[in-house]
Amino acid sequence: MSFFVKEIVDETYGNYFELTGAGYGALVAAMVFILLLGCMVSGAGDKKKVSTKQLVFSAMAMALATVTSMIKLADLPMGGSVTLLSMLFICLIGYLFGLRAGLMTAVAHGILQLVIDPYIISIPQIFTDYIFGFGALGLSGVFSNKKYGLIRGYLLGVLGRLFFTFLSGIIFFGSYASSYNMSVPVYSLLYNGSYLGLEALITVIILALPPVSAGLVKVKNMTAD
């Protein structure tokens, strides 16, 4: 038995691991540190204040993401769904305004999703699935000024979200893996990768369409100072 992790013996679901109180605290502290570090790094050397234009675009993106998140093409039993491009609208802010704006908008959207459509089993799970899971979509800002920046940034954001949902699946939902004769990591990866991967595939195909890409370039030009 570790200070941070303990093994649970379950005759029904099989043995699995669970974080101790110290483990939960360390996990939350590490995630908060990562988020703050990302915000500090993205803001280093950038003395510009948040503009009205940025606030308006961010609010619009959150509104569109919220509406489209309610249009579910597939809905999984323990949380997670394939939505009508909802992640794209949040990633779009990172592409338009950079990493810091992307992270701020994505975290705010995660909190909004927590209020509107919660699936809660513990406070640490709230952080992994909502604050950091959705917040990772803001990583799209890494490729804000790069070629094919939106597609590359979108994929990075989705991978970031997959990382946190994968982690959540291992820690909080691992007991379900034995019901499918899978190891916990494989179960978590397949479960979370299925809905995130399918939505990402649909979105990238749409983004690759010439009229769509041309339109988004015009939107990018509109946001330039």
C-alpha positions, -999 to 999 in steps of 0.1 A, spaced: 0 0 0 13 34 -10 9 68 7 -8 80 -25 -25 49 -39 -42 19 -23 -53 -14 -39 -90 -23 -36 -99 -60 -36 -133 -65 -51 -146 -100 -58 -172 -87 -83 -151 -63 -104 -116 -75 -96 -88 -57 -79 -82 -20 -88 -64 9 -75 -78 40 -58 -61 72 -47 -58 79 -10 -67 113 5 -31 124 0 -32 111 -35 -63 132 -43 -46 162 -28 -14 157 -48 -34 151 -81 -54 183 -76 -23 203 -67 -4 190 -97 -33 199 -121 -37 234 -106 1 239 -110 0 228 -147 -29 251 -154 -13 281 -137 20 274 -154 3 273 -188 -14 307 -181 19 322 -168 39 310 -198 13 321 -223 11 355 -207 49 361 -204 59 392 -222 23 399 -232 11 431 -217 -20 435 -237 -52 437 -218 -82 415 -227 -100 434 -254 -138 438 -258 -135 419 -291 -119 390 -273 -146 389 -247 -174 390 -273 -158 362 -293 -153 341 -262 -188 346 -251 -202 337 -285 -179 306 -286 -191 294 -252 -227 300 -262 -223 280 -294 -204 253 -276 -231 250 -250 -259 248 -275 -241 222 -297 -231 202 -267 -268 195 -261 -271 181 -297 -257 146 -290 -251 122 -319 -241 95 -293 -244 95 -255 -224 71 -234 -238 57 -201 -211 69 -177 -205 103 -192 -191 115 -225 -209 120 -258 -203 128 -295 -217 163 -300 -223 186 -329 -188 201 -330 -190 216 -296 -152 213 -289 -144 232 -320 -160 264 -308 -138 265 -277 -107 255 -296 -114 283 -320 -107 310 -293 -72 296 -288 -66 298 -325 -79 333 -328 -64 349 -297 -37 326 -284 -30 302 -256 -39 324 -226 -73 333 -241 -79 297 -251 -72 284 -216 -93 310 -199 -123 304 -222 -119 266 -220 -118 265 -182 -149 288 -181 -167 265 -205 -158 235 -183 -173 252 -153 -204 260 -173 -207 223 -184 -204 213 -148 -234 234 -139 -255 225 -170 -248 188 -174 -229 174 -144 -218 138 -139 -202 139 -105 -189 111 -82 -162 131 -63 -146 165 -61 -113 154 -77 -133 138 -105 -148 173 -111 -113 186 -117 -102 159 -141 -134 157 -162 -145 193 -162 -119 219 -151 -89 203 -167 -106 180 -192 -124 209 -209 -97 233 -200 -72 214 -221 -91 224 -252 -75 258 -248 -42 242 -258 -53 250 -293 -37 284 -288 -2 268 -291 -6 268 -329 -24 301 -331 0 316 -357 11 284 -374 2 269 -407 -29 248 -404 -31 262 -370 -67 255 -363 -66 218 -372 -33 213 -354 -45 232 -324 -78 214 -323 -62 180 -324 -38 191 -296 -68 203 -275 -87 171 -280 -56 150 -271 -53 172 -240 -88 165 -231 -84 128 -238 -54 127 -214 -75 140 -185 -105 119 -193 -82 88 -197 -67 96 -163 -102 100 -148 -113 67 -163 -84 49 -146 -88 66 -112 -126 69 -108 -141 44 -132 -116 16 -133 -138 -9 -115 -160 -12 -146 -131 -26 -167 -134 -62 -155 -170 -63 -167 -156 -61 -202 -126 -83 -196 -102 -54 -201 -74 -39 -182 -82 -6 -166 -60 15 -189 -73 -2 -221 -109 2 -209 -104 39 -202 -86 46 -235 -113 28 -255 -142 43 -236 -130 79 -238 -112 76 -271 -143 64 -288 -165 95 -284 -137 120 -285 -120 104 -315 -153 102 -335 -162 138 -329 -126 149 -337 -127 129 -370 -160 145 -380 -147 180 -371 -114 176 -389 -132 165 -421 -154 195 -419 -125 219 -412 -107 205 -443 -135 216 -466 -122 246 -487 -153 268 -480 -150 262 -443 -112 268 -441 -116 300 -462 -143 313 -440 -123 307 -408 -93 325 -423 -116 355 -428 -127 352 -391 -91 351 -381 -84 383 -401 -114 400 -384 -98 395 -349 -64 409 -359 -56 442 -342 
